[in-house]
Amino acid sequence: MWNHIKFIQKLKSILPFGLKLLIIRILVVGQYIFYSIFPQRFEIGDNSKRKIYVLLSTDYSNLGDHAMTYAHIKMLKENFPEAEIIEILVSDTLKKIKYLQSIIGENDVLTLKGGGNIGLEYFREELYRRILIKKFTENKIILFPQTVYFPDTPKGNKEFKKTMSIFKDHPQFYTLIRDEISYEMVNKYLKERLFLTPDIALSLGNLNINKDRQGVTICLRDDKEGIYSREQKEMIMSSAKSYYKKLTITDTITNYSISIAQREKELYKIWNLFSASELIITDRLHGMIFAAITSTPCIVLGTYNHKLIGQYNWLKHLNYIKFTNYDSDKIISLIVELNDTHVVKYDGDIYRNYFSKIVDIIKE
């Protein structure tokens, strides 16, 4: 069967970085012009209700991003039952932006999906976000918790400053940053409406999925952010097999698209898997977060940027989440330690004040 997701991922991996950015920019500009002439309409409900829009929403194969969108919408629905929550998928952003401009009310709020895509690695989302901020200067915009990562190159520094300028110029733009390194970077440019807040998926609380736990689940990256060789991955699996009879390989990236209708089912599929595991070994940020919210012991392996370690710093108080860079002896030591650890269940209330700030901003 033709798998367009794998094809696109392969194509992206072989294109020179500068050429890839140029192609993305050309495509975004072309789409923006086309849909400015031929905008797509979308249904809204009660015209008398305040609207809270969820923009850049997940419609692709990343379960971590789906979890953030799921938690994002759940928070809004629970705290603003009187409002109409309208989700616009990232792939529909340019199609619907012109129509949104024509119908948006002065008290309506735009919320932008969080994650780790402020930078050049996910340049489409970066450009979409810039367009949205520049086109809706009369409305409050809240950027849900994000990581910022631009390469320390002339191009990276130029684009970072451009993003910061756009953020700063909007009179009602609220920036939520989910790690201290990103916060320090942004704080050099933004002095107001800037908040340090954990990944929104941590607001889901303890999922409390009761499962009989068996074996170890390995959840390692196999994409552009992965740093571990085949030999290193084999060592990790071999070490795990020495202590657990059952070994399961999974990923938070599927090889198929996930629709809004499928989102909850697919999320609970991986949450059930984690809840049925005795141990998780992962270098995925949301692999770590899924382990945390399912109260599953987890060895977290370091990556090349500050995305993962930034979120680990919010979780390091949990006695069942342990971080290490690649070290075969240390990994074995942690397997033994976690196999003997009495897990103190995850309690999301520790972050309540951080997430309530988002609610307060919308209410202001």
N, C-alpha and C positions, 0 to 999 in steps of 0.2 A: 504494500500500500504506500502511496506517495505521502511522505511526511514533510510538510512544508516548514514546520518549526525547526526540525533538524537541519534542513537545507539552508534556511536563513541563518541559523547559528553558525553553520560551517562557512557560509559566504562572509559573514561578519568577521570571522576569525582570520581570514586570509587577506582581507582588504587592508592596505596601508592605513594607519590611523588618521592621517591628515585627509586622505581621500574619502574615507568613511564620513568624517565630519562635514566635508564639503557636499557630499551626496545627500546627507541628511538635511543640511541647511537648504539646499535647492528643492528637495522634495517638500519640506515644510512650507517654504515660501510659495511654491506652486500650488499646494493644496489650499493654503490660506487664501490666495487670490481666487481660486476656482470656487471655493465655498462662500466667499464674500459675495460672489455673483449669484451662486445657486445654493443658498443656505438650506439646511434641513430643519424642518419644524419638529417639535416634540410636544407630547401631551403634558399639560399641567392640570391639577385638580381645581380645588376651590380658590377662586381669584382673591377671596378675602383673607386667605391665610398667608402668613409670612412664609417665605421660602428659604430653605437652607440647602444650598447646592453642594454636592460632593463631586468635585471635578478631578480629572486625571485618574478616575477609578479603574481598578484592575480588570482586564478582560483577557489576560494572557495566561501563561502556564506556571507562573511563580506562586506557589502556595503561601510563601511568606508575605508577598504583596497582597494576596487575597485575604490573609488573616488581618493585615492592617486595615484594609477596606472594610472588612466585616466588623472589626472592633470600632472603627471610625463611625460607621452607620449605626451600630448598636448604641454607642454613646449618645449620638444625636437623638435617636428615637426615644431613648429612656429619659432624657433630660428635657426634650422639647416636643412633648406629645401633641401640643397645639399647632406645631408648625408642619409644613409639608416638606419632607426630605426628598430631594430629587437627585438621583445619581446619573452622572454623565460619564460614560466610559472614555478611557484615554484615546481610543481609536476614533471616537466620535467628537473629540474636542473641537477640531477645526470645522467639522461639518455643522456644528450647532452653535458656534460662538456668535455668529451674526444674529441669529434669531434670539438667542439669549439676551443680547444687547437691546433688542427691541421690546422685550417683555419684562425685564428685571425691574423690581420695585426698589425704591430708595432704602427700605428697611430690610431688604433681602441680604443674605450673607453668603459669600462664597468660601468654601473650605477646600483646600487642596490636599490630596493624598500625601501622607508621609512616606518615609523610606530612606533610601540611600542614593537618590538620583540627582542631587545637586552637584553638577560637575560635567565632565566631558564623556564619561563612560556611557551614559544614557542620555545622549545629546538631544534626541527627539523630545523627551520629557522636559529637558532643560529649556528648549526653545518654546514648547507649548506653554510652560509656566510663565515665561517672560511675556508672551503675547497676552495671556490672561490678565496679568498684573497691569500691563499698560492699557488694556482696553476697558477695565472696570475700576476707574479711579474714584468713582462716586460711592462705591460699596465697600463695606468691610470685608477684608480677605484674611483668612487664617490658614497659614501653612502648618499642617500637622507635623509632628516630630520628624526631623530629617537629619541625615548626616551630610556634611559637605566635604567633597574631595575633588580638588583640582590638582593636576600634576604641577610640580614646581618647574615649569618651563615658561618661556615667553608667551606662548599661546595659552597655557593654563592660567597664568597670572592675569593676562588680558581679559579672558572670559570670566574669571572670578570677580574682577573689579566691575565688569559690565553687569553681572548678576547683582552684586551688592548695590550698585547705583540704582538699578530698577527697584529693588526692595526699598531702598531708602527714600526714593522719590514718591512712593505711594503714601498718601496721608493716613490711611487706615489699614496698613498691612502689618500683620502680627506674625512674627517668625518664631516657631518652636523648634529648638535644636535638641537632638537626643544624646549628644556626647560632648564632653568637656573640650576636646581638641577642636571640634567644629565650632563650638560656642566661642572659644577664644579667637578663632579666625574671624568669625562674623562680627564679634563685639568690637573689633578694630574699626569697623565701618558703621555699624548700627548701635546706637546708644539707647534707643527707645523701642518699646514693643518687642523685646527679645527675651525669650524664656527658655530655660533648660528643662527639658521634659523627657521622660523615658519613652521608648517605643510604644506606640499606641496599643499594640497587641498585648502588652502586659496589663492593660485595663480589663482584659477578659476575666481576670481572677482565676481561682483554682477551678479547673474544669471538672474535677471530681468524677472522673470516669473510672468506675470500679472494674478492674480487670485482673485476672490471674497473670502475673508477670513471668515470662519465660524468655531467656536468652538475651542477646545483645543485638542492637540495631545500629548499623553503620550508615551515616548520612554525610558523605563527603562531596565536595564540589567537583564538577567535571566541566567547568566553563572558564571564561577569561579571568575570573578572580581566583581560580584554584591554583595552588602553589605546590601541591604534593605530587611526586612522581608515582609511577605505577609500582615501583619497588617499595616505596614508603607506604603506600596504601596496602600492599600485600603484607608488609610487616605488621601493620595495625590489625589487619584481619586475622593473621596468624596468631598474634598475641591474644586477641579476643577469644579465638577458638580454644585456646588453652584453658580458659576459665568458664566458657559457656558452651553447652551442647548445640544450642540453636543460634544461628547467625542470619540476620536479615539485612539485605542491602536496599536502601531506599534513597530518595532525594526529595528536596522541597521544590524541585523543578520537574514537572511532568513533560512528556513528549507529545502532549495534546493540549489544545486550548481549553480553558475552563470558563463557562458562561456564568452569568449572575445566577441563573437557576440551578447550576451545578455547584456553586461555591460552597455552601454549607455542607453538603454531602461530602465533597472532596476534602474539606478541612477536617471533618470528623473522621474521615477514613485515616488520615495520617495521625490525628490526635489519638484515635483508638490504638493504632499501631504503637505509638510511643507509650501509651498507658499500659500496654501489654508487654512492655520490654523491661528487663531488669537494669539495662544500661544502654545509654546512647553515646556514641562517639561521633563527633561532628565538627566541621569547620564552617558550618552554615550559621549565620546569625539567628535566623528563625528556627533552625534546628535546635539551637541552645534555648531559645525562648519557648518553643513547644515543649522541650524537656522541663523547663521551669514551671510552666503553667499546668503540666500534667504530673508534677512532683516526681519526675523520673530522674534517677542519677545520670549524670552526664559528664563526659570528658570533652572539653572544648579545646580545639586545636587552633593556634594562632594563624592569622592570614597576613597579607602584605600591607594592608592599610588599617586605619583606626576604627573602621565600622564595627567589627565584632568586639574588639576589646572595649570600645566605648559602651556597648550594651552590657558586657560582662561586669563592668564596674557597678551597674545597677543591681546585679544579681549575686555578687561575690559573697554576700552575707548568707546565702543559702548553702547549707552544709553538703548538699548533694550536687552542686555545680562546681566543677574544678577546671581551671585553665592551665594549659601548658603549651609552649612551642614544641615543635617536633623533637622528641627525645625518646628513644625506644625504652630505655630503663625507666624514665619518668612515667611513660604511658602505662607500663606494666605495674608500676608502683601504685598508680591511681586506680587501676582496675581492681587491685587487691583492696585498697582503702575503701572504695565505693561499694564493693561487694559486702563490706562489713559495716556500712554506715546506716544508722537509723534515720530515715528521712524525716525532716521537719517539714510538714506540708506547706506548699506555697500559699501565701496570703497577700493578695494584691492590695489590701488596704494600706500598706506601707506607702503606696504611691498616690493615695487618694487626693492629697493636697495639690499634687502636680496636675493631675487630670481635671480636677475641679476648676483649675484656672482657665482651662479651655472653655468650660461652660460659662464661667463668669465673663470672659471676653465676649462671647456671643450675646449674653444678656445685657451687657453695658449699652 
